[in-house]
């Protein structure tokens, strides 16, 4: 299906695909900024709040969606996911906007999370497959940029709307996500299918259960799964708690004003967006990826060292926000999105992302059950030490085993890793063209 006569191509398509990440992070922030209000509205305890967080787009909900969406993306195509996932998402955020009781809100968060989980792996897969080899980080980084802008906008809306309007302001934020999702869904209807996926399917490569069996039985895949969970899973447990509970961390650290908490988050995510663009997107295809990853991971550790070991003051909190913002822009998630697309064969690339996303979000969800209670009872230093341990593990794994894939085609990487030549990308009217990029969403 095309929109008009030209369809959805070029950067218009890239942005529409990358918006899966804006929608994901925007959902998490809409939840994070409203949890205290929902808790008061429905009279629930901290454990019930943890349950909302655990089954949301931040954890179990998106884990379920990724486990379903990844294999479907490999079996039926990348475009298949984009046809349906945002319809489910729009249902979820509408239910949240009009939630009248706790069970309705819990169902809304779960539905939203499932839709998010299905869409994000498909987005990273599609962008990497359609990107030129020498600009893959730049185009995959578009998704990371959208993921960074989502919280910046979300927290700014919270300052503008929740302060004067309370829970009504939170409901309006969920409605804004509905409008964004509808516009993105409409634009996506003109997307062409991934040329690499079509070629792999035409060559008769296994998908579905056969593809999943191969994913878990071949040595290169097992090594890649362990490596990628090491850099993303451990980091994401930290980022997941920060995404949903950071206002509570600030409150526990002595920042009583909700507006000040949210403004600190606006700063953090604005810095993340700038770091993504000027760091990952501009340098990721040109400088050592191992070096860039290591710098980003180290800054994340510096941020939490400040929060745990230095007396909390406004300058310390500002420095924390800047250090973490730079770290998040050039750190684990950006490189995970890049490397997870490079290290798996086309026939189960999205399935691998679904498996990894599932595992990472399950880990986030498990800690989300206990994080609010741990924070309330033991304070920032206790939770901070857990965060630091996870961040050190992610730094060590990435610094030691970062792959050498920069500037190479996905076909070349696949041949080296599996010892077989994948089929060339089909050059059809819907596929990428080498020179003009007229029909490629990554050019």
Beta strands, then each sheet from edge to edge (+ up, - down):
end
